[in-house]
Amino acid sequence: MLRRLQLSLNKEQIKYLAILSRMDIQDSEIKDVVDKLSRIVEFVDQLQAVSTEGTEPMAHPLEQGQRLRIDKVTEDNQREKIQLNANETNNGMYLVPKVID
């Protein structure tokens, strides 16, 4: 059984949330923010009240597969040419100074 959570937000809670989220909410905006956040919480509460028993999770509502492009080589390997810009290389690998002892 799902239980419904009643949550009412007040001015102090909104100011605290604004500090935590580093948002600059003016006093004149707080009433509007309280109203909008309360509606969001009510909507989430409605979603939680819906029984999803027997419903399988899905990645896409239309059960479509991911259309992918063909994986094919479109450019020549120019590693040697690119590595001419490197200070040091060995067997196709870049050699870098040791930074951790």
VMD Tcl script that draws the C-alpha trace (Angstrom):
set ca {
  {0.00 0.00 0.00}
  {1.34 3.41 -0.94}
  {0.94 6.21 1.49}
  {0.60 9.78 0.41}
  {3.04 12.29 1.78}
  {1.63 15.71 2.43}
  {4.29 18.34 2.23}
  {3.67 22.02 2.60}
  {6.48 24.45 2.03}
  {6.85 27.73 3.82}
  {8.88 30.90 3.38}
  {11.70 29.80 5.69}
  {12.12 26.49 3.88}
  {12.30 28.24 0.52}
  {14.94 30.64 1.83}
  {16.93 27.67 3.16}
  {16.63 25.82 -0.16}
  {17.75 28.98 -1.96}
  {20.88 29.10 0.20}
  {21.63 25.41 -0.41}
  {21.15 25.75 -4.15}
  {22.94 29.11 -4.26}
  {19.96 30.75 -5.90}
  {19.16 34.39 -5.40}
  {15.42 34.42 -4.69}
  {14.03 37.81 -3.81}
  {11.41 38.19 -1.07}
  {8.92 39.29 -3.72}
  {9.40 35.96 -5.55}
  {9.04 33.62 -2.57}
  {5.23 33.33 -2.71}
  {5.41 32.32 -6.38}
  {8.24 29.83 -5.67}
  {6.28 28.29 -2.78}
  {3.27 27.86 -5.06}
  {5.24 26.33 -7.93}
  {7.28 23.95 -5.75}
  {4.15 22.87 -3.88}
  {2.49 22.00 -7.20}
  {5.56 20.00 -8.23}
  {5.52 18.08 -4.94}
  {1.79 17.42 -5.34}
  {2.38 16.08 -8.86}
  {5.15 13.77 -7.64}
  {2.80 12.63 -4.89}
  {0.18 11.77 -7.53}
  {2.76 9.81 -9.53}
  {3.76 7.84 -6.45}
  {0.13 6.94 -5.79}
  {-0.17 5.14 -9.15}
  {0.21 1.37 -8.93}
  {2.96 0.13 -11.24}
  {2.69 -3.50 -10.17}
  {3.13 -5.79 -13.16}
  {4.56 -3.04 -15.33}
  {7.95 -3.85 -16.80}
  {10.55 -1.10 -17.05}
  {11.24 0.11 -20.56}
  {13.81 2.36 -22.20}
  {11.41 3.87 -24.72}
  {7.61 4.05 -24.69}
  {7.35 2.89 -28.32}
  {9.61 -0.16 -27.90}
  {11.83 1.01 -30.73}
  {15.43 0.01 -31.11}
  {18.29 2.46 -31.20}
  {19.08 3.43 -34.77}
  {22.84 3.53 -35.08}
  {25.03 4.50 -37.98}
  {27.24 1.88 -39.58}
  {30.58 1.68 -37.82}
  {33.04 2.12 -40.65}
  {36.40 3.82 -41.04}
  {36.06 7.15 -42.86}
  {39.61 8.51 -42.52}
  {43.08 7.11 -42.96}
  {45.25 6.41 -39.92}
  {47.58 9.42 -39.62}
  {49.14 8.55 -36.26}
  {52.73 8.90 -37.45}
  {52.03 12.31 -38.96}
  {50.22 13.52 -35.83}
  {52.92 12.20 -33.50}
  {55.54 14.31 -35.27}
  {54.25 17.14 -33.03}
  {54.94 15.17 -29.84}
  {58.17 15.59 -27.86}
  {58.69 11.84 -27.41}
  {56.93 8.70 -28.65}
  {57.68 4.98 -28.46}
  {55.85 2.25 -30.40}
  {52.97 4.62 -31.23}
  {52.56 5.79 -27.62}
  {53.15 9.27 -26.26}
  {55.88 9.47 -23.62}
  {55.22 12.02 -20.89}
  {57.18 13.07 -17.81}
  {56.50 11.15 -14.60}
  {54.19 13.19 -12.35}
  {53.59 10.76 -9.47}
  {56.38 9.20 -7.41}
}
mol new
graphics top color blue
foreach p $ca { graphics top sphere $p radius 0.5 }
foreach p [lrange $ca 0 end-1] q [lrange $ca 1 end] { graphics top cylinder $p $q radius 0.2 }
display resetview
